[in-house]
Amino acid sequence: MKELLVINKDNNRYILMDKESNKYDLTIYIEDEEYQIDTGDILTINMDMIDTRVLTFGNINSKYGRDINKTNYSEVVTFNKNGNKTYLKRIYG
């Protein structure tokens, strides 16, 4: 899991940067959740997801996506906004 800082936002396209100043250009959609990603938020994500480039996340208890357990916790991301963490899971389809 790696922390990425949201440094730019243009609709659903986000530029994120890690502590080594590497930048990542991702399209992120949030489903069935009121969370809004803002510049300055910190995303904690499994780096295996980064290659996808287009990601959809939703409520951790959503019927969509995989059921979360110890074997697939890598499907969960957190968004940290001013110290408040929001946990979301990856949605497919």
N, C-alpha and C positions, 0 to 999 in steps of 0.2 A: 504494500500500500504506500502511496506517495501523496504528499500534499502539493496541490497546485493552486496558485493564486489567480483569480480571474482579473486580468488586467485590461480587457476590452470586451465590450458587448455590442453586438449589432443584430437585433432581433434574436434568433436562436443560434447565432454563430458566436462563439466565444474564443478569445485568445487567452490561454492560460500559461503560467510560467512557474517552473520549479525553482528550488533554492540555488541550483547551478546556472540559472538564467536561460535554460532551454525553454523554448516556446512550443506550444501545442495549439493547433487550430481545430476546434471541434464544433460540431453542430449537436446541440443538446435540447431535447424536448422533455418537458415534465408533464406527465399525465396524472389524472385523478388526485391532484395535490395542489394546494394553493401556493406552494413555495415559488418565489420568484428569484432567479439568480441575478445578483448584482455585482458590479465591479467592486473588488475588495473582498468578496467571499472566498473562502478556502475550500476547495474540493479535495477530499481524500478518496483516492480511487486505486483499484488494482490496475497496474500499468498494462496488463494484458488487454484491457478494454480499449486502450488508446488507439490501437491500430484500426479499430472499426471506424472512427472518425464521425459517425453519426450514431448517437446514443439516445435512448429513451429511458427515463426513470419514472417510477411511480411510488405510491404509498407502499410501505414495507409489508402491509397486510393485504395488498391487492390480490385479487384472484388471478390476475395476469402475471406472467413471469413465473419463475420457479419458487417453490416453497423454500424458505430460508432455514437452513440448519447448519451444523458444524462443517459439513462437507462442501457447501457452496456459499459460504459467507463472503467469498470474493465477489459475489453478485451485488453486494451492498456498498453504497457510497455514502459519504457524509458531506453535507454542506455546512460550513461554520460561518455564521453571520454574527459578528460582534459577540462571540463567545457562546452563542446559542446554536446547538447542533441539530440538524435535520437529517434523519436517516431515510434513504430511499433505496429501492431495489431496481435492478435492471429489468426492463420490460421488453419482450420480443414481439415482433410482428407488425 
